[in-house]
Amino acid sequence: MAVAAPGQLNLDETPSWGSRSVDCFEKLEQIGEGTYGQVYMAKETETNEIVALKKIRMDNEREGFPITAIREIKILKKLHHQNVIQLKEIVTSPGPERDEQGKPIEGNKYKGSIYMVFEYMDHDLTGLSDRPGMRFTVPQIKCYMRQLLTGLHYCHVNQVLHRDIKGSNLLIDNEGNLKLADFGLARSFSSDHNGNLTNRVITLWYRPPELLLGSTRYGPAVDMWSVGCIFAELLNGKPILTGKNEPEQLSKIFELCGTPDELIWPGVTKMPWYNNFKPQRPMKRRVKEFYKHFDRHALDLLEKMLTLDPSQRISAKDALDAEYFWTDPLPCDPKSLPKYEASHEFQTKKKRQQQRQAEEAAKRQKLQHPPPHSRLPPIQNPGQPHQIRPGQPMHNAPPVAAGPSHHYAKPRGPGGPNRYPQGGNQGGGYNPNRGGQGGGYGSGPYPQQGRGPPPYPGGAMGGAGAPRGAGGSGYGVGGPNYPQGGPYGASGPGRGPNYPQGGSRNQQQYGNWQ
Amino acid sequence: MDGKSKTISKLSCEHMHSWYFTKEELEKFSLSRKDGITERMESEIRQLYCLFVRDIGIRLKLPQMTIATAIMFCHRFYLHQSLAKNGWQTIATVCIFLASKVEDTPCPLDHVIRVAHGTMYRKDPATAQRIHQKDVFEKQKALILIGERLVLATIRFDFNIQHPYRPLLDAMKKLGITQKEVKQVAWNFVNDWLKTTLCLQYKPQYIAAGSLYLAAKLHNVKLPVHGAHVWWHQFDVAPKPLEAILHQMREMVHIEAKLFAHPIPVKQNEVPSEVKLPISNSPDSVLNQSSLSLNSSSSEIGEPNDHLQVDSSQDMGSIHTEDGATSYPERSSLNRIAGRNSPSQTNSKESKIKHGDGVISCTQQIPFNSLSEIGSAAKCVEQHVSICANSSNIFNDKISNQISINANMRSEGSLHTDVDSKSTQCAEPPTTNCNCSNDSLNVDSLCFDQRLSASAADNMEKASSVQPVQKEVDHLCVEHKMVDIARINDLLMKKRKRQRETQEQDIPSVDLSEEDWIERELESGIIIQKEADHAVTSDYLSDEGWIERELESGIVIGQTNNKPVDLDGLSEDDWIERELESGIIVEQGPAGKKQKLKSSFC
């Protein structure tokens, strides 16, 4: 046979080698959806292993396979750690994509979908902590925090910045393991340590002051700020810095942490946007004052994490050595943590529809009677011995009976999962700012987002600004692979309003693509 | 059937997570072979797509790292796909597009397509223009996007390609190897292996270790084998595979050296007296001299140059070019510049270099099928023949005669017979020579020297071929270049007039000939496929190409002379970074030298 002519490609033969087909998996149910991707729970047919399939949307890609997906895959393939989500493989759908009616969408076999296969995780931290009546114990918080820091330290040692640490990106399984997920914004900083990085990363509420002040040279400290925010949130029972936009976010930070000056943060006045955001009046740091009910060691650690000057902010490694983790009550063993019922709300589009209706109804109802804040601060009483032993089931949180009754096998109860509407109520009720955070809070680990009406009023209100991110499903569906609006895409809420509106992904892609 | 598929799947399972295969496995698994593509054709096409990727990469201003990644993608793709079923031009385009994203140096798809198309049809402006038609363009775009999916699936989305560059640099730093020539040669070796199957057999650290070893051997630099810094401890390598790769590397270099062995006596006889002068206190001045000057030139060449370093194919020709240059008394102190600016001597060889590009240049294929390569070997040798002739004629005037003879031979296309006869004569003694001293280091170094100067000369070659791109894209040095172009053109003209009579080509041919050259490269592959040994047919182009190249290399000199100014301010780390980014080794040290060269050049 002669050498192939230019332009000839072997598209007909099923290759004996290469990525596997998605047919190796049986899709069980959709557990998340964003404008730019869907996540399915699936079973590998050969091994019966349960996995999560995250679809990489390609159809909007004018530039072929998205560079963001390439980055994510590159980074995930490099990282192997018990506290980092494991990317098992990439599979492709061999046949042409089928639309909802099952008709093949035009195109040949190399136009099918591409999926990232992850280990399956039951919850995300935000979803878990938003469960009605959920209270974490102190050992539980310590346990999660320690895992978070361990995973993050691993990333940082491997020169990866996560750049989107937030509750909905911290996945938790029923073994109590916490794993960092959604590396869609992550970046290796090995070769460009002095390069220009985009400051339009990290969900607004968790974004550190240096990014808000326009820094393009930053490092692992950005993630540590986010960790601090999560830490405080776990202790506080609700997010602590909930700006609607960047200026507001910064002013909230200043209110809590004081206004920076050259003394406490050398160089701050030379930050690109310092003059735009220069505080009107100096404010004192009031972290200790705000959170005086936290235990001493927790407060110490929090202070170090919420340090304005990134160069003085505590590193993940040092944080792991903090007194907090080495004093009573000690962090519990993940395995001793209660198992929670995972409630992935949608299995089918039809069910989703039902849900949506139910939720609308609930919304209307709740609007008239906003419930009190339904996320409760942790069970803790610094002065007293903690009352709940690790492993003891939480109040109100119906623990799944331990043992073989694995929840994915369980049929969803009629009338749809209960969690979604509840979540919606919650979110809508207590904090308008949280609107638009979408599933991240209200709807649990695999929030529905982007499509249809926002699940609760807050969503409508804060749709543009609320940073929590409907994009919050831990597998990162929300992160669009491509331009379109803010970094979280048209589903929007992810990142809050960026100044030069929209296109920040786009920038990342080909312009300021650092 | 079942059994067979089982074994296959078992094999692929075993290699599920590995991209490294033994030589035998590579042969056994090759789907191209099943489709009737011979090993030799395969390695020829391998060269072609490497060159093609490189050329597109240069035009797209992509760093060497991206080009290297693209080449690795191509290699890995064809590990599991057949050359008979997938057009290499398309796959190469896809791979460069994909690599540009993978290495975070993205190029818009539209741009890649236009550049790739333009590169492919350089010789055929009518076809090249067609890409501007919307339907043609869209069709091409769809093809590339589909091809990307095919490549992605075939390479299993494995984007983390490690190259030997970083381990090499790290180890050299740790070992305190400061000799620029060693660094450069090691680096060039790495570039060369990129085009071979070695990078499908061994992990990058092995290639780095082997390259450093060979480079050190070449320069008689002793690598520490005792104490705290045993050299191979600097790499994550095991002794056995390291021995194996060294064996293979030597084999490749050795066979090449054998083919070119005959100039060695020439050098030994003639060159020393002249060349030794400038660095008289160096014990191995001959070897080092030529390589040194070459190397310094290469490292002076600015960033774009490194793109070109991938090209090992041009080594052979360049070696001799350089040898010829060094053998001229008048140039003994200025080898490099003189070499570049002496079209008369180099010209004849250059044409064969081109020849080599398409056909022979694949140094690594030689070991695999050295017997079947006799034809091309003969051609290689032919270069030497002319070199011998050149170098024996020490005075310029006589050389021009020689050249014209060569030129005539070429134009008649009857080169082969002459060459063959000559080559057999010439090649004989050195071959034996090599064999005798096979095991001794000195011999190695002799043989390697060929290689060394080859890689060094390689840089020049690259520099020259890259130049047009630079002209288009280089935003830093535009002004300098303009000046330099004018000046160098001027100088070249003078030289030519003095030294050459037959040559009619001139500066204006720059663009054309560059295109021709690439076109030729591309075409030569096709020709090979059809009539394996008749690559001569495309030779007539090379004259133009050579002039072009010459001119360009002149320009590069000018440009690089300016370079040190930009570079000197950088810290060591910056340097390393830049080296890695750009794929070239540069040092701060040479600044003074460059200045010197510049002044003497002016």
Interface residues (C-beta under 8 A of the other chain):
Chain A: M1 A2 V3 A4 A5 P6 G7 Q8 L9 N10 L11 E13 P15 S16 W17 G18 S19 R62 E63 G64 F65 I67 I70 R71 I73 K74 K77 K78 E89 I90 T92 N108 Y110 K111 I114 S191 Q509 Y510 W513
Chain B: I8 S9 S12 D35 G36 I37 M41 I45 H80 Q81 S82 L83 A84 K85 N86 G87 W88 Q89 T90 I91 F97 L98 K101 V102 D104 P106 P108 L109 M120 L143 I144 L145 I146 G147 E148 R149 L150 L152 A153 T154 I155 R156 F157 D158 F159 N160 I526 Q529 E577 L580 E581
